[in-house]
């Protein structure tokens, strides 16, 4: 029997991968650099949202197993990743 939290996390990652593949196919279909850049730029929103969502689901699932200080370190790490991604 699959853990519901692991299943949720993996389904989000599969959704993310499917969106990436569809975007790549759309770029090929559009066959124009400026339109491909628009599609690519829109993907910049998907990655961080999936990262935050899967991390949140995982932390909720582990909340009874890890201390608050460790959870704060994980949240701080994700925050640093987001700052690094946003501040190009």
N, C-alpha and C positions, 0 to 999 in steps of 0.2 A: 504494500500500500504506500502510495506517495504522500509525502508531507505536503500539506496544502500551501505552506509558505514557500517551500522550494518550487512547487509547481507554479505558483503565482510569479515568482522571480524569473523562472525559466520561460514562462509564457510572455512576459514583458520583453525579455531578450529576443525571443523569436519574432515578436511583433516589430521590434526595432530592426532586426535583420531583414524582415520582409519589406519594411518601409525603405530601407537602404537599397535593396535590390530593385524595387519598383522605381525609385528615384533614378537609379543608374539606367534602367530601361527607358525611362522618360527622357533622360538626357540624350540617349541614342536616337530616340524617335524625333525629338525636336531638332537635333542636328545643327544647332546654332550656339555659338560660344556664350553670347549674352544671356540666352534663356537657360542654358546649362548652369551658368553661374547663379542665376536666381534659384534654381532647383537645389543646387549645392548649398547655397546660403540658408535656405529653409531647413536643411538637414542639421544645421548648427543648433537649432532649437530642440530637435528630437533627442540627440545624444545626451545632453545634460539632464533632460527631463527623465529619461529612462534610468540614468545613473542615480538620480535622487530618489526615484520611485523604488527601484530595486533595493537600494541601501536602506530606505525607510522600512520597507517590508521586512528585510532581514533583521534590522534592529528591533522592530516590534516583536518578531519571532524569538529573538534572543534576549529580550528585556529581562526575563526572569533568570537568565544564566550569567549575565555580565554585570559588573558593578557600574555605578553611575559615572565614576571617573573614567573608566574605559570607554563608556558610551560617549562621554564628552570628547575624548580624544578622537574617536571615530568621526563624530560630527565635525570637529575642528578640521580633520583631514579632508573630509568631503568639501567643507567650506573653502579650504585652500585650493582644492582642485577647481572649484567653481570660479574662484577669483582668478586663477591662472587661465582658465578657459575664456572668461569674459573679457579680461584685460589683455587684448591682443596688441 
